[in-house]
Amino acid sequence: MPKRVLQGVVVSDKGDKTVVVKVERTFLHPLLRKTVRRSKRYHAHDEGNVLKVGDQTFIQECAPKSKTKRWEVVTADA
């Protein structure tokens, strides 16, 4: 089964080898038929501390690296 890949924006780079990535999704509300935006924050492993706040990046799911990290940075489109 392929690993999921999400695109988002880095909102925090305070942790060592960790970034927090905000991923937004849009969907149609089932009853109101209105487009709704929802966002979620993911802790991702960033080996080498390459990313900075505001960078666009892709994250991919991986085996757990810590209590909160289940994602890793794939590429950085800065």
VEXRO-516265 format. One record per residue: residue in three letters; residue number from 1; chain; x, y, z of N, C-alpha, C, O, CB in turn. Coordinates in nm, 3 decimals. Glycine has a CB too. Example, Ala and Ser with C-alpha at 12.3 -4.5 7.8 and 13.67 -1.06 7.14 Angstrom:
# VEXRO-516265
     r     k   c       n.X       n.Y       n.Z      ca.X      ca.Y      ca.Z       c.X       c.Y       c.Z       o.X       o.Y       o.Z      cb.X      cb.Y      cb.Z
   ALA     1   A     1.319    -0.569     0.780     1.230    -0.450     0.780     1.320    -0.330     0.780     1.424    -0.332     0.846     1.131    -0.447     0.905
   SER     2   A     1.285    -0.225     0.708     1.367    -0.106     0.714     1.290     0.003     0.787     1.341     0.114     0.804     1.408    -0.060     0.572
This chain:
# VEXRO-516265
     r     k   c       n.X       n.Y       n.Z      ca.X      ca.Y      ca.Z       c.X       c.Y       c.Z       o.X       o.Y       o.Z      cb.X      cb.Y      cb.Z
   MET     1   A     0.084    -0.117     0.000     0.000     0.000     0.000     0.089     0.125     0.000     0.181     0.135     0.082    -0.096    -0.001     0.122
   PRO     2   A     0.063     0.221    -0.090     0.150     0.339    -0.098     0.129     0.431     0.023     0.022     0.435     0.083     0.123     0.416    -0.228
   LYS     3   A     0.234     0.505     0.054     0.226     0.599     0.166     0.156     0.726     0.122     0.171     0.770     0.007     0.367     0.631     0.221
   ARG     4   A     0.079     0.786     0.212     0.010     0.910     0.182     0.110     1.025     0.177     0.206     1.029     0.254    -0.100     0.938     0.286
   VAL     5   A     0.086     1.119     0.086     0.169     1.239     0.074     0.076     1.360     0.082    -0.024     1.366     0.012     0.252     1.239    -0.060
   LEU     6   A     0.111     1.456     0.168     0.033     1.577     0.186     0.120     1.698     0.158     0.242     1.693     0.174    -0.027     1.584     0.328
   GLN     7   A     0.057     1.808     0.117     0.128     1.933     0.092     0.082     2.036     0.193    -0.037     2.047     0.221     0.106     1.982    -0.053
   GLY     8   A     0.176     2.114     0.247     0.140     2.214     0.346     0.246     2.319     0.362     0.344     2.325     0.288     0.112     2.148     0.477
   VAL     9   A     0.224     2.404     0.462     0.314     2.516     0.491     0.371     2.497     0.631     0.300     2.460     0.725     0.239     2.653     0.479
   VAL    10   A     0.501     2.522     0.644     0.567     2.511     0.774     0.522     2.628     0.863     0.537     2.745     0.825     0.722     2.509     0.759
   VAL    11   A     0.468     2.597     0.981     0.425     2.702     1.073     0.515     2.712     1.196     0.507     2.810     1.270     0.282     2.676     1.117
   SER    12   A     0.600     2.611     1.219     0.694     2.617     1.331     0.816     2.532     1.299     0.805     2.423     1.244     0.627     2.570     1.462
   ASP    13   A     0.933     2.584     1.336     1.058     2.507     1.317     1.140     2.511     1.446     1.263     2.504     1.441     1.140     2.564     1.198
   LYS    14   A     1.074     2.523     1.560     1.142     2.537     1.689     1.211     2.408     1.734     1.317     2.413     1.796     1.044     2.581     1.794
   GLY    15   A     1.152     2.293     1.703     1.208     2.167     1.751     1.332     2.125     1.674     1.353     2.168     1.561     1.105     2.059     1.742
   ASP    16   A     1.414     2.041     1.737     1.533     1.988     1.672     1.492     1.875     1.579     1.435     1.775     1.623     1.638     1.940     1.776
   LYS    17   A     1.520     1.892     1.450     1.485     1.793     1.346     1.334     1.773     1.335     1.288     1.669     1.289     1.552     1.659     1.375
   THR    18   A     1.257     1.873     1.377     1.110     1.865     1.371     1.053     1.995     1.318     1.096     2.103     1.357     1.051     1.832     1.509
   VAL    19   A     0.956     1.984     1.228     0.879     2.100     1.183     0.732     2.068     1.200     0.691     1.952     1.197     0.913     2.137     1.034
   VAL    20   A     0.652     2.173     1.218     0.508     2.158     1.224     0.452     2.211     1.093     0.475     2.326     1.057     0.445     2.233     1.349
   VAL    21   A     0.379     2.125     1.021     0.328     2.159     0.888     0.176     2.169     0.895     0.109     2.078     0.944     0.371     2.053     0.783
   LYS    22   A     0.122     2.282     0.846    -0.023     2.303     0.843    -0.074     2.262     0.706    -0.031     2.317     0.604    -0.060     2.451     0.876
   VAL    23   A    -0.166     2.167     0.703    -0.223     2.115     0.579    -0.369     2.158     0.572    -0.446     2.128     0.663    -0.209     1.960     0.570
   GLU    24   A    -0.407     2.227     0.465    -0.546     2.270     0.447    -0.615     2.180     0.345    -0.555     2.136     0.247    -0.552     2.418     0.401
   ARG    25   A    -0.743     2.154     0.371    -0.822     2.077     0.275    -0.955     2.149     0.258    -1.002     2.217     0.349    -0.843     1.929     0.323
   THR    26   A    -1.015     2.134     0.142    -1.146     2.191     0.115    -1.241     2.079     0.077    -1.203     1.983     0.011    -1.139     2.299     0.003
   PHE    27   A    -1.366     2.093     0.119    -1.466     1.994     0.085    -1.602     2.061     0.080    -1.620     2.171     0.132    -1.466     1.877     0.186
   LEU    28   A    -1.696     1.997     0.018    -1.831     2.048     0.006    -1.914     2.000     0.125    -1.921     1.880     0.151    -1.896     2.002    -0.127
   HIS    29   A    -1.975     2.093     0.198    -2.058     2.056     0.312    -2.178     1.976     0.261    -2.246     2.019     0.168    -2.104     2.183     0.390
   PRO    30   A    -2.205     1.860     0.322    -2.309     1.772     0.268    -2.450     1.832     0.268    -2.530     1.802     0.180    -2.310     1.646     0.346
   LEU    31   A    -2.480     1.915     0.368    -2.615     1.970     0.377    -2.624     2.110     0.316    -2.718     2.140     0.242    -2.660     1.974     0.522
   LEU    32   A    -2.529     2.194     0.347    -2.534     2.333     0.302    -2.482     2.354     0.160    -2.504     2.460     0.101    -2.456     2.419     0.397
   ARG    33   A    -2.412     2.255     0.104    -2.356     2.262    -0.032    -2.262     2.382    -0.046    -2.257     2.447    -0.151    -2.470     2.271    -0.136
   LYS    34   A    -2.188     2.409     0.059    -2.095     2.522     0.061    -1.953     2.466     0.076    -1.932     2.367     0.146    -2.130     2.622     0.177
   THR    35   A    -1.857     2.529     0.012    -1.719     2.487     0.024    -1.666     2.529     0.161    -1.674     2.645     0.199    -1.634     2.547    -0.089
   VAL    36   A    -1.609     2.431     0.233    -1.560     2.455     0.369    -1.410     2.426     0.371    -1.364     2.330     0.310    -1.635     2.366     0.473
   ARG    37   A    -1.334     2.512     0.443    -1.190     2.491     0.457    -1.161     2.441     0.598    -1.210     2.497     0.696    -1.112     2.622     0.427
   ARG    38   A    -1.080     2.336     0.606    -1.036     2.284     0.735    -0.884     2.266     0.728    -0.829     2.234     0.623    -1.107     2.148     0.770
   SER    39   A    -0.818     2.288     0.841    -0.672     2.270     0.845    -0.635     2.181     0.962    -0.708     2.171     1.060    -0.599     2.406     0.855
   LYS    40   A    -0.520     2.118     0.948    -0.469     2.030     1.053    -0.317     2.046     1.056    -0.254     2.069     0.953    -0.510     1.881     1.028
   ARG    41   A    -0.260     2.035     1.176    -0.115     2.051     1.192    -0.052     1.914     1.216    -0.100     1.836     1.298    -0.082     2.147     1.310
   TYR    42   A     0.055     1.885     1.143     0.127     1.759     1.155     0.271     1.787     1.197     0.334     1.878     1.143     0.123     1.681     1.023
   HIS    43   A     0.322     1.709     1.291     0.464     1.715     1.327     0.537     1.623     1.230     0.502     1.507     1.214     0.488     1.673     1.477
   ALA    44   A     0.641     1.677     1.165     0.713     1.600     1.064     0.863     1.602     1.093     0.916     1.701     1.145     0.686     1.655     0.923
   HIS    45   A     0.931     1.493     1.060     1.075     1.479     1.080     1.148     1.552     0.967     1.124     1.525     0.850     1.117     1.330     1.085
   ASP    46   A     1.237     1.643     1.004     1.315     1.722     0.908     1.463     1.702     0.939     1.522     1.780     1.014     1.277     1.875     0.914
   GLU    47   A     1.522     1.598     0.883     1.663     1.568     0.906     1.750     1.681     0.851     1.744     1.711     0.732     1.702     1.432     0.842
   GLY    48   A     1.829     1.741     0.937     1.917     1.848     0.892     1.860     1.988     0.912     1.926     2.086     0.880     1.948     1.830     0.748
   ASN    49   A     1.739     1.998     0.965     1.676     2.129     0.991     1.682     2.221     0.871     1.728     2.335     0.882     1.743     2.196     1.109
   VAL    50   A     1.635     2.174     0.756     1.643     2.249     0.630     1.533     2.354     0.619     1.557     2.464     0.569     1.636     2.154     0.512
   LEU    51   A     1.412     2.321     0.663     1.296     2.408     0.640     1.285     2.521     0.741     1.326     2.509     0.856     1.170     2.326     0.643
   LYS    52   A     1.227     2.632     0.696     1.201     2.749     0.780     1.051     2.781     0.775     0.979     2.730     0.688     1.286     2.872     0.735
   VAL    53   A     1.005     2.865     0.865     0.864     2.903     0.871     0.824     2.970     0.739     0.894     3.057     0.689     0.837     2.999     0.991
   GLY    54   A     0.709     2.928     0.684     0.658     2.984     0.560     0.691     2.900     0.437     0.634     2.924     0.330     0.713     3.121     0.541
   ASP    55   A     0.781     2.804     0.449     0.818     2.719     0.334     0.706     2.624     0.299     0.640     2.568     0.387     0.946     2.640     0.364
   GLN    56   A     0.682     2.604     0.168     0.590     2.502     0.119     0.665     2.370     0.118     0.782     2.366     0.078     0.533     2.538    -0.023
   THR    57   A     0.601     2.262     0.159     0.669     2.133     0.161     0.570     2.019     0.143     0.449     2.035     0.159     0.746     2.116     0.291
   PHE    58   A     0.624     1.903     0.110     0.546     1.780     0.104     0.591     1.692     0.219     0.710     1.683     0.249     0.565     1.706    -0.034
   ILE    59   A     0.495     1.627     0.285     0.526     1.533     0.391     0.466     1.397     0.356     0.363     1.388     0.290     0.473     1.583     0.529
   GLN    60   A     0.534     1.293     0.402     0.492     1.155     0.372     0.485     1.078     0.502     0.570     1.095     0.590     0.590     1.086     0.271
   GLU    61   A     0.383     0.993     0.515     0.371     0.916     0.639     0.484     0.816     0.650     0.537     0.768     0.550     0.236     0.845     0.645
   CYS    62   A     0.521     0.784     0.774     0.633     0.692     0.799     0.608     0.620     0.931     0.507     0.643     0.999     0.770     0.770     0.802
   ALA    63   A     0.699     0.534     0.966     0.690     0.466     1.095     0.710     0.570     1.206     0.780     0.669     1.185     0.796     0.352     1.105
   PRO    64   A     0.651     0.548     1.322     0.663     0.647     1.430     0.809     0.674     1.467     0.886     0.582     1.491     0.588     0.600     1.552
   LYS    65   A     0.845     0.803     1.471     0.980     0.843     1.508     0.985     0.895     1.652     1.091     0.897     1.714     1.033     0.950     1.412
   SER    66   A     0.871     0.938     1.705     0.860     0.981     1.844     0.712     0.973     1.884     0.632     0.915     1.811     0.917     1.126     1.865
   LYS    67   A     0.677     1.032     1.998     0.539     1.026     2.046     0.443     1.094     1.948     0.332     1.046     1.929     0.528     1.092     2.183
   THR    68   A     0.485     1.204     1.886     0.395     1.280     1.799     0.432     1.274     1.651     0.349     1.307     1.567     0.392     1.423     1.843
   LYS    69   A     0.554     1.233     1.618     0.598     1.236     1.477     0.568     1.106     1.404     0.624     1.001     1.436     0.748     1.266     1.469
   ARG    70   A     0.477     1.114     1.306     0.444     1.000     1.218     0.460     1.038     1.073     0.419     0.962     0.985     0.301     0.952     1.245
   TRP    71   A     0.519     1.154     1.045     0.537     1.205     0.909     0.681     1.249     0.891     0.748     1.285     0.988     0.440     1.322     0.880
   GLU    72   A     0.729     1.246     0.767     0.865     1.295     0.738     0.860     1.385     0.614     0.775     1.367     0.526     0.964     1.175     0.715
   VAL    73   A     0.951     1.480     0.608     0.958     1.573     0.496     1.012     1.500     0.374     1.113     1.430     0.382     1.047     1.696     0.532
   VAL    74   A     0.944     1.517     0.259     0.987     1.453     0.135     1.072     1.550     0.055     1.189     1.522     0.027     0.866     1.405     0.052
   THR    75   A     1.014     1.664     0.016     1.087     1.766    -0.058     1.049     1.902    -0.005     0.944     1.918     0.059     1.059     1.756    -0.210
   ALA    76   A     1.133     2.000    -0.032     1.103     2.136     0.011     1.099     2.226    -0.112     1.199     2.242    -0.181     1.209     2.187     0.113
   ASP    77   A     0.982     2.286    -0.140     0.967     2.379    -0.250     0.964     2.519    -0.193     0.857     2.574    -0.165     0.839     2.350    -0.334
   ALA    78   A     1.082     2.577    -0.176     1.088     2.708    -0.111     1.100     2.821    -0.209     1.106     2.937    -0.169     1.201     2.714    -0.016
